[in-house]
Amino acid sequence: MSDSEGDFDDIETGVSSVLLGFSGKEASKGELNVLGNHIGGEPIWFQNKGPDHALTICKVCEKDLDLLAQLSCPLPDKDYDRALYIFTCSDPNCRRKKGSIRAIKGVESNDQVKKRIMAELAEEEPQNNLVPTSGNLGDLLFGSSSKLKIPEPVPTAPIVQKEPKQQMSYAKKLSQYKKRDFTYVKGKYGCRILLVEEEYFDQKNEDQKYSNVKIDTEEPADDPESQSSNTDNVVDASAINDPMFSHFVEIVEYNPDQVLRYEYGLKPLYYSSKDDIPREVNELKNRVLEVQLMPQLISVLETDEMIADGMEWGTIFIATEKDDILPQLDSNGVGYTEEWVGVQWEQENIR
Ligand SMILES: [Zn+2]
């Protein structure tokens, strides 16, 4: 297999070293933590102190960006907390433009954090935890729990104190729904907890074939002229014939609901060979590929009303600085820096 297609021999062994992220339950701000993982909603900053505003605006229109995902990704040999934030501009005029999708790394490095990490390492020695205690990507990856094949359990709803039953008016019911909406974290996209599992290649889900790459397989493009046509009704046969795209689809079909892929030193799973990203990734010096956002994330985050003017990326790669050089830290030990983002856009003539 060529290098550009990546080395996915894992299919034969049935499991890969990649961690997959899946959409979990809706989350309110109170349930989120800077050491946890979520998609949509708003970023949770270290010590509630965000980066310079210039890092969280669109480089095209200069409006505030919306959060796609926040991931806790501590590194095994580092004694500080570390998170990645991936943002997009939701203005349709900025789609497909460089700088409309950005990634930031945040760290907190101080005595308190060091103490906590040391204590966690000491605690993790005994083999008493069958289930990971947090949804932390780094914990699953690098903690003692990383060897476990047990997926993160779906968080259960907190136990709610039962109120005495009483007749409820329709208006009151409605107001309750509204209240519930208010508990969402603000931000363009509704917030959900991210669940993490190791990638398995058990069985392809034929039912969901192609469903999250927006290709209409019912309509084979056997008309050669259709490839050059721009009408909306045409399936882009060139995408289906693209070996990189075919490979992408093959891998995704094993776990069609994956919204992101994580590994420190991730093998890229290219969406297309028709742009510069495969070359750019190959040429990355002093950077480590770490996260790949998958198109299923769009389906999870966008409501029906958003789709018409919605996101149009196929996949997003984030590569962080090798050796994880610390950004400049403030007096509390908190700092942020921008990381490399590569976007493969959806083929323009795929609906
Ligand atoms: Zn913009």
Boltz pocket constraint, residues with backbone or C-beta under 6 A from the ligand:
constraints:
  - pocket:
      binder: B
      contacts: [[A, 58], [A, 59], [A, 60], [A, 61], [A, 62], [A, 63], [A, 89], [A, 90], [A, 91], [A, 94], [A, 100]]
      max_distance: 6.0
